Amino acid sequence: MKADYINYAIENYILKISGVFNYNKSFKATAIQNNYEELKFSESNVNFCKDFFYPNLRKEFFSNHEDRHPILIRKGAENAPVNLFQYVFNSKTDKAKSININIIESRLDLFDNGFGLFTLSLRLDKDCVDLARFSDAAFLARNFDTLIEFGPYSKWYEYIEQEVLLGLSTRGNTIKVDEYSGSKYKLYMILDVPQLADKDQIKALLLDIGTLARLGSAVGNAFDGMDDNYIKKLIKNNSIAVFNNWQGLALLDTYTVVGKSILNTDWQKVTYNSIYYGIYCYSLFLKYSLFKFNFEIADLDEDRREDFQDFLARYYFNYVSYNFLPTEIYNKIRVALDIEKELDLLNEKISAVGQRIQEDQQDRTNKILGIVTVLSSVSSAQPVFDYLVIGQQWLGWNVALYWTIAITLTLVVVTGIGFYIFGKTIIKWFKNRK
């Protein structure tokens, strides 16, 4: 099959990027002052989701429940279009790959402990978008360090930090979230291409777009094309093929659907923009949260382990929907994001930390028993006091000076013994307070 689809135009599309950030207690109020509004689902949407999703997931992501985590929305383009570009070097010419995009909606999911997930819905500057232009836009929009032409910012992440996150930093040695956010934003892409002829073209284009490879890489025998074994692996493990007019592909950094007549109506757009994206958003939250716990594993004391158990009880669900298609989508995304592997690894680490804590507790117990044994060998405190009085008389010191020094030394010894037994716990408590 030839890559005849390379020059096809896209009828409708959805292009979103997602990333993580940390926020403080005052951030929500600041966001409200900067034209963000709390997301309120319509009554019809709430009723639909009631019959679609299991209660726990629905409460957090698809309802107006008062205990739901805050979801803030800001619609409309952020200032002027942003010009993203990247220099392309080859043997003949040096040129820049350049795309103008608008942020038509910003979404901020504010979870517990200052952990946030942002989503930007993007539109290209032209009404008619060909596949090559869309692919370039997705490639540039997913990279933190993509350059920006004109304006006060030089890089894409700087623009997002200032204009979307209102001054919060996501990059840098002192930024905790930068330790587990990677170097790319996650991509959510839905393409409606009316010129696609059959399932083979849908599959080939899906692989090109989903992997952000050169258009046509999935077909033919070009030297820089995709390996047949890799294609078979993706189709087997990561593809979602239910109906003839579309196919999906779930990967670590992208979720992509390519089809024909899949975004023609308002209800189809709502389904992909809200329902299926909600599943993807929830899955990203799980992935990033497990990243976060794994990064903090060294500090997983008893309190942190309880935090992790509370997190699993509140947010981790094996099943999300009563319907087969959302369940199929969720299962594929969960596999692509390695959520189960991440969870298994974290449980192993927590078991190891638990074993270490148990050993430390046993060590402290042994030390305490040793001290009790020594103290119990002293029949009473009276002989000790008598020896101290004899010591004062023998030294001939002033009574007040002698007893001040004796009591001070006693307190120092007791403090030293206490710190020797409970020092690690005390240090960890102060670190957590800090």
C-alpha positions in Angstrom: 0.0 0.0 0.0 1.3 3.5 -0.8 1.0 6.4 1.5 -1.7 8.1 -0.5 -3.1 9.8 2.6 -0.1 12.1 3.1 -1.8 15.1 1.5 -5.3 14.5 2.9 -7.1 17.2 4.8 -8.6 16.9 8.3 -12.3 17.6 8.6 -12.4 18.0 12.4 -9.8 17.3 15.1 -9.1 17.5 18.8 -5.6 18.3 19.9 -4.8 18.5 23.7 -1.6 18.5 25.7 -1.3 17.7 29.4 1.3 18.2 32.1 1.8 18.4 35.8 2.5 21.3 38.2 2.5 22.1 42.0 0.3 24.8 43.4 -0.1 26.5 46.8 -3.1 27.3 48.9 -3.7 30.7 47.4 -3.5 29.5 43.8 -7.2 28.7 43.3 -8.2 32.2 44.3 -5.6 33.7 42.0 -6.8 31.6 39.1 -10.4 32.8 39.7 -9.2 36.4 39.6 -7.6 35.6 36.2 -10.8 34.5 34.5 -10.7 30.8 35.5 -14.1 29.4 36.5 -15.0 26.2 38.3 -16.2 23.6 35.9 -19.9 22.8 36.2 -21.3 19.9 34.2 -24.8 20.3 32.7 -27.7 18.3 34.2 -27.9 16.2 31.0 -24.2 15.5 31.2 -24.4 14.5 34.8 -27.4 12.2 34.2 -25.6 10.6 31.2 -22.5 9.9 33.3 -24.5 8.4 36.1 -25.5 5.6 33.7 -22.0 5.4 32.2 -19.4 5.5 34.9 -19.0 3.8 38.3 -19.8 6.1 41.2 -16.2 6.7 42.6 -14.7 7.8 39.3 -17.9 9.7 38.4 -17.8 11.7 41.6 -14.2 12.8 41.0 -14.2 13.6 37.2 -17.7 13.7 35.9 -20.0 15.3 38.5 -20.6 18.5 40.4 -20.2 16.7 43.8 -19.1 19.1 46.6 -16.3 16.7 47.5 -14.9 16.5 44.0 -11.4 17.9 43.4 -11.6 21.4 42.0 -11.6 21.6 38.2 -11.0 25.1 36.7 -11.7 26.1 33.1 -10.7 29.2 31.1 -12.1 29.4 27.6 -11.0 31.6 24.8 -7.6 32.2 23.2 -4.8 33.1 25.5 -3.8 36.5 24.1 -2.5 36.2 20.6 -1.6 33.0 18.7 1.7 31.4 19.8 4.2 30.7 17.1 6.0 27.5 17.8 9.1 26.7 15.8 12.1 24.4 15.6 15.2 24.6 13.4 15.5 21.7 11.0 19.0 20.9 9.8 19.9 19.0 6.7 22.7 18.8 4.1 21.0 21.3 1.7 19.4 24.0 3.8 18.7 25.2 7.3 15.1 26.2 7.9 12.6 26.4 10.7 9.5 24.3 11.1 6.9 26.9 12.3 3.3 26.6 13.4 0.8 29.2 14.8 -1.5 27.8 17.5 -4.2 29.1 19.8 -5.1 27.8 23.2 -8.8 27.7 23.1 -9.3 26.2 26.5 -7.2 25.8 29.6 -8.2 23.2 32.2 -6.6 22.8 35.7 -7.3 19.8 37.8 -6.3 20.6 41.4 -5.8 17.4 43.5 -4.7 16.9 47.1 -1.4 18.1 48.5 -0.8 20.8 45.9 -0.6 18.4 43.0 -2.1 19.6 39.7 -2.7 18.5 36.2 -3.2 21.0 33.4 -4.7 20.5 29.9 -4.6 22.8 27.0 -6.9 22.4 24.0 -5.1 23.7 20.9 -6.3 24.9 17.5 -4.1 25.6 14.5 -4.4 29.0 12.9 -6.0 27.7 9.6 -9.5 26.3 9.1 -8.3 23.7 6.7 -5.6 21.6 8.2 -3.6 19.0 6.2 -2.1 16.0 8.0 1.5 17.2 7.6 0.7 20.5 9.4 -1.2 18.7 12.1 1.7 16.3 12.7 4.1 19.2 12.9 1.9 21.0 15.4 1.6 18.0 17.6 5.3 17.4 17.5 6.2 21.0 18.5 3.4 21.3 21.1 4.5 18.2 23.1 8.1 19.3 23.8 8.8 21.5 26.8 11.7 23.4 25.1 10.1 24.1 21.8 11.1 27.7 20.8 8.6 30.6 20.5 9.0 33.2 17.9 8.3 36.8 19.0 6.9 37.8 22.3 8.4 37.9 25.8 9.0 34.2 26.1 11.7 32.1 24.4 10.4 28.6 25.1 7.0 26.9 25.2 7.1 25.8 28.8 7.9 29.4 29.9 4.7 30.6 28.1 2.6 27.9 29.8 4.1 28.7 33.2 3.3 32.5 33.0 0.1 32.6 30.9 -1.6 29.4 31.9 -0.3 28.6 35.3 0.0 32.2 36.3 3.6 32.3 37.3 4.0 28.8 38.8 7.3 27.1 37.8 7.4 23.6 36.3 11.1 23.4 35.4 14.3 23.8 37.5 16.5 22.1 40.0 14.4 23.3 43.0 11.0 22.3 41.4 9.9 19.0 42.8 7.5 18.2 40.0 10.3 18.5 37.5 11.8 15.3 38.9 9.1 13.1 37.5 7.4 15.1 34.7 9.9 14.1 31.9 10.6 16.4 29.0 7.4 16.1 27.0 3.7 16.9 27.5 1.2 14.1 27.0 -0.8 14.3 23.7 -4.4 13.5 23.1 -5.3 13.5 19.4 -8.6 12.8 17.6 -8.6 13.1 13.8 -11.6 13.0 11.5 -10.3 12.5 7.9 -13.1 12.1 5.4 -10.8 11.1 2.5 -9.6 7.9 4.2 -10.6 5.0 1.9 -10.5 1.9 4.1 -9.3 0.3 7.4 -5.7 -0.1 6.0 -5.3 3.6 5.5 -6.8 4.3 8.9 -4.4 1.9 10.5 -1.4 3.3 8.6 -2.2 7.0 9.4 -2.9 6.1 13.1 0.6 4.6 13.5 2.2 7.7 11.8 0.3 10.2 13.9 0.3 8.2 17.2 4.1 7.7 17.1 4.7 11.2 15.6 6.7 9.6 12.9 7.2 10.9 9.4 4.0 10.6 7.4 4.1 7.4 5.4 6.5 5.6 7.8 4.0 2.9 8.5 3.8 1.7 4.9 6.3 0.9 2.2 9.9 -0.2 2.7 11.7 3.0 3.2 15.0 2.8 5.1 13.8 5.2 7.7 10.3 3.6 7.9 8.8 1.6 10.7 9.9 -2.0 11.3 7.3 -4.6 10.5 7.8 -6.3 13.9 7.3 -3.0 15.7 4.1 -2.3 13.8 2.8 -5.8 14.7 3.6 -5.2 18.4 1.8 -1.9 18.4 -1.3 -3.4 16.7 -1.4 -6.3 19.1 -0.7 -4.6 22.4 -1.7 -0.9 22.0 -4.4 -0.6 19.4 -8.2 -0.3 19.9 -10.1 -1.6 16.9 -13.8 -1.9 17.5 -15.6 -0.4 14.5 -14.6 -0.2 10.9 -14.6 3.6 10.6 -12.0 4.3 13.3 -9.1 2.9 15.3 -7.3 4.0 18.4 -3.7 3.7 19.7 -2.6 4.1 23.3 1.1 4.8 23.9 3.2 6.1 26.8 3.2 9.7 25.6 0.1 9.8 23.3 -3.5 8.7 22.9 -4.6 8.9 19.3 -7.8 8.1 17.4 -8.0 8.3 13.6 -11.3 7.7 11.7 -13.9 8.8 9.3 -17.1 10.6 10.4 -16.2 10.4 14.1 -16.5 14.2 14.9 -19.4 15.2 12.7 -22.0 15.9 15.4 -22.0 17.8 18.7 -22.6 14.6 20.7 -19.5 13.0 19.1 -17.4 16.0 19.9 -18.6 16.0 23.5 -17.9 12.3 23.8 -14.3 12.7 22.7 -13.7 16.0 24.4 -15.3 15.2 27.8 -16.1 11.5 28.3 -13.1 9.8 26.7 -10.7 12.5 27.6 -11.9 12.3 31.2 -10.8 8.6 31.2 -7.4 9.7 29.8 -7.1 12.5 32.3 -7.9 10.1 35.1 -5.3 7.6 33.8 -2.6 10.4 33.6 -3.4 11.4 37.2 -2.8 7.8 38.3 0.5 7.6 36.3 1.9 10.9 37.5 0.8 10.2 41.1 2.6 6.8 41.1 5.6 8.6 39.6 5.4 11.0 42.5 5.2 8.3 45.2 8.0 6.4 43.6 10.2 9.6 43.6 9.4 10.1 47.3 10.0 6.5 48.2 12.9 7.4 50.5 10.6 9.4 52.7 7.8 6.8 52.8 7.6 6.5 56.6 4.6 5.1 58.3 2.6 8.3 57.7 3.5 8.4 54.0 2.5 4.8 53.6 -0.8 5.6 55.1 -1.1 8.5 52.5 -0.4 6.0 49.8 -3.1 3.6 51.1 -5.6 6.5 51.3 -4.7 7.4 47.7 -5.4 3.9 46.4 -8.7 3.7 48.3 -9.9 7.0 46.9 -8.5 7.0 43.4 -7.5 3.6 42.1 -10.2 1.6 40.4 -9.9 -1.5 38.3 -13.2 -0.8 36.6 -14.5 2.6 35.5 -17.6 2.1 33.3 -20.6 0.0 32.9 -20.1 0.0 29.1 -17.6 -2.1 27.1 -16.0 0.6 25.0 -14.9 3.0 27.8 -13.6 -0.1 29.6 -11.7 -1.2 26.6 -10.2 2.3 26.2 -9.3 2.5 29.9 -7.6 -0.9 29.8 -5.5 0.0 26.8 -4.4 3.3 28.3 -3.6 1.7 31.6 -1.4 -0.9 29.8 0.3 1.8 27.7 1.1 4.0 30.7 2.5 1.0 32.6 0.3 1.8 35.5 0.2 -1.8 36.8 3.9 -2.2 36.6 4.4 1.2 38.3 2.1 0.1 41.1 3.8 -3.3 41.5 7.2 -1.6 41.7 5.9 0.8 44.3 4.4 -2.0 46.4 7.7 -3.8 46.4 9.5 -0.6 47.5 6.9 0.0 50.2 7.3 -3.5 51.5 11.1 -3.0 51.6 10.6 0.3 53.5 8.2 -1.4 55.8 10.7 -4.1 56.6 13.3 -1.4 57.3 11.0 0.4 59.6 10.2 -2.8 61.4 13.9 -3.5 61.8 14.5 0.0 63.2 11.7 -0.4 65.6 13.0 -3.7 66.8 16.5 -2.1 67.2 15.0 0.7 69.3 13.1 -1.9 71.4 16.3 -3.8 72.1 18.1 -0.7 73.2 15.2 0.3 75.5 15.2 -3.2 77.0 18.9 -2.9 77.6 18.6 0.4 79.4 15.7 -1.0 81.5 17.8 -4.0 82.4 20.6 -1.7 83.6 18.2 0.5 85.6 16.5 -2.5 87.1 19.8 -3.7 88.5 19.9 -0.7 90.8 17.8 -1.7 93.8 16.9 1.9 94.5 17.8 5.5 93.9 19.0 6.0 97.5 22.5 4.5 97.0 23.0 6.6 93.9 22.1 9.7 95.9 24.4 8.6 98.7 27.3 8.2 96.3 26.7 11.7 94.9 26.8 13.2 98.4 30.0 11.4 99.1 31.4 12.7 95.8 30.6 16.2 96.7 32.2 15.9 100.1 35.3 14.3 98.6 35.7 17.0 96.0 35.0 19.7 98.5 33.0 21.7 96.0 30.3 24.3 96.7 27.0 22.5 97.1 25.1 24.6 94.6 27.8 24.3 92.0 28.3 20.6 92.5 24.6 19.7 92.2 24.1 22.1 89.2 26.9 20.3 87.3 25.6 16.8 88.4 22.1 17.5 87.3 23.3 19.1 84.0 25.5 16.0 83.2 22.6 13.7 84.1 20.3 15.6 81.7 23.0 15.5 79.0 23.4 11.7 79.4 19.6 11.1 79.4 19.2 13.4 76.3 22.0 11.5 74.5 20.5 8.2 75.3 17.1 9.4 74.1 18.5 10.8 70.9 20.4 7.6 70.3 17.2 5.6 70.5 14.8 8.0 68.9 17.1 10.2 66.8 16.0 9.0 63.4 12.3 9.5 64.3 13.0 13.0 65.6 15.0 14.1 62.5 12.3 12.7 60.2 9.6 14.6 62.1 11.5 17.9 61.8 12.1 17.2 58.0 8.4 16.6 57.5 7.5 19.8 59.4 9.9 21.7 57.3 
